[in-house]
Amino acid sequence: MTKIKDTATAILKFEEAAAKHADATEQGDYKTANKNYAIIVKAVTFLKEHDEIQKLSELLSHSSDGVKGWAATYLLPLKEREAMKALEEIAKGSDIRSLAAETTISEWKKGNLKL
């Protein structure tokens, strides 16, 4: 992956990688999921270093539950109410993404997530 140079690129890379990660996870393709997780982390790192992590808020209404879930997860420390609302919406489903959302909510409430 090329180096991220601006916030717009970081958001785009995050969005693309989160969608691909969700699809790969659903298909059981751990190699693709892991590759895209690494991109998610790079994008989040850039956003945090530039004090722009709150910009992930624009993804809380994304059509992909994978994108919405990853954005909500990283926004929990900053925008807990909005992030929890998005995760709770995803958790109503019956697929792997809903299980991930349920787990994220549970671990956040227990204080086990360090973002």
Stockholm file with secondary structure:
# STOCKHOLM 1.0

chainA/1-115         MTKIKDTATAILKFEEAAAKHADATEQGDYKTANKNYAIIVKAVTFLKEHDEIQKLSELLSHSSDGVKGWAATYLLPLKEREAMKALEEIAKGSDIRSLAAETTISEWKKGNLKL
#=GR chainA/1-115 SS CCCCCSHHHHHHHHHHHHHHHHHHHHHTCHHHHHHHHHHHHHHHHHHHHTTCGGGGGGGTTCSCHHHHHHHHHHHTTTCHHHHHHHHHHHHTSSSHHHHHHHHHHHHHHHTCCCC
#=GC SS_cons         CCCCCSHHHHHHHHHHHHHHHHHHHHHTCHHHHHHHHHHHHHHHHHHHHTTCGGGGGGGTTCSCHHHHHHHHHHHTTTCHHHHHHHHHHHHTSSSHHHHHHHHHHHHHHHTCCCC
//
